[in-house]
Amino acid sequence: MSSYLNQVFCEDALQGLARIPDASVDLILTDPPYNLGKDYGNASDKQSVAEYLAWTEQWIDAALPKLKDSGSLYIFLTWRFAPEIFVMLKQRMTMINEIIWDRRVPSMGGSVRNFTSVHDTIGLFVKQKNYYFDLDAVRIPYDAETKKLRSRSIFVGAKWLEIGYNPKDLWSVSRLHREHPERADHPTQKPLEIIERMLKASCPPGGVVLDLFMGSGTTAVAAQRCGRQFVGFELNPDYCAVIAQRLAKAAESAAESVAEETKAAASAVSAATKAPRKKRKKKEETTVSGELF
């Protein structure tokens, strides 16, 4: 296995990308600093507009060569800079989706001079037409009532009712509140539900996902849970420690799940072995008399 795989390097991504061979990554999934002046333990979120956009273009140009021709890129952005960064990426890739993440923010408080912002913008870009995308892996099941109603329609086949429907480009997933069991010590942590959907759709099993700004390590944890490999960078040593703790906990949970599954399988085999066998009825003998004809 390559030495860079399944590791998060506590260093600047622009320097660390030299570790990764070109055309070796299936998916780039990243949540860069939004340049809103927040303190993440480094200066990357306190730049002028011109500096921030120049820095963004710099890391984009450094990261894209690492992507395979069949690869994709997801990027989380704030509405303040999404238009400019989308243009940068459109000059280099093909945009196939703008996804709106509705964070389900409670409707209270906020500014009295503008509408309350309750979403993040996500861009999905691909390198070439033959990009990997597994829709079946992320279909959403229909509930029983919908199945019942739609089964009468001549426009919806039984197959589609069983496999579920295509997720829309509006993802309504609650942000992680302080008491949430997933929550780590990071102000902009993304929910596993969102990251796992991206991974399952756009990174093949066993494939490699690259995250240039790991933050709390959600991309790495999701990759571990979904059977993908990962590599990433995080500049802040405090967050690197958080990532290490989360990965260790995820590995422990996975080991416990495997042990429970193995135990359950062994119990099932044991029960089947001990189950009394039904006695076969004696086959009745048939006597044929008379001449054969």
Buried (B, 14 or more C-beta within 10 A) or exposed (E): EEEBEBBBBBEBBBEBBEBBEEEBBBBBBBBBBBBEEEEBEEEBBBBEEEEBBEBBBEBBEBBBEBBBEBBBBBBBBBEBBBEBBBEBBEEEBBBEEEBBBBBEBEEEEEEEEEEEEBBBBBBBBBBEEEBBEEEEBBBEEBEEEEBEEBEEEEEBEEEBBEBBBEBEEEBEBEBBEEEEEBBBEBEBBBBBEBBBBBBBBBBBEEBBBBBBBBBBBBBBBBBBBBEBBBBBBBBBEEBBEBBBBBBEEBEEEEEEEEEEEEEEEEEEEEEEEEEEEEEEEEEEEEEEEEEEE
